[in-house]
Amino acid sequence: MTDFAFTPLVNDPYKDAISTALGDGATAYTDTDQGKLVKLATAEDSAYELCSSGDEIEGMIIAIEPSTVNSGKSFGTVQRNKRIIAAGAGLAVGAFVVAGAQEALGTEVATYPVVIAGVPVDFKWRVIRVIDAATVLIELV
């Protein structure tokens, strides 16, 4: 009998990917910031910023453009609705997650973005597969 396991979606890898301003313009985002988790920036109009530990996940950066917008803010693409492989030690299938501590701007993601158990209110990501002891597959539900 063949084994079946959830995997990242491959039929439409850019579903719900949006172009957006990134950050506040004080520090430029670079290609090393791809794969980091983001949330809508509350102090900025039409921009996303990196999640802090405990923040609800609204998306993941999948591309950075060399140009800037909105008075010097970085410009890139955020994936808002897709399965994401994440670093999440000790999580079980069905656990709801929020962003864990991330690498600083300009520092490449070591393996996968980090998630931790949490109680999201608006953006409910949950574990749908435990890949190994330190890696999970999460999905927005």
Helices and strands as residue ranges (DSSP letters): E 17-22, G 31-33, E 37-40, E 47-50, E 59-69, E 73-79, E 84-87, E 96-99, E 115-117, E 125-132, E 135-140
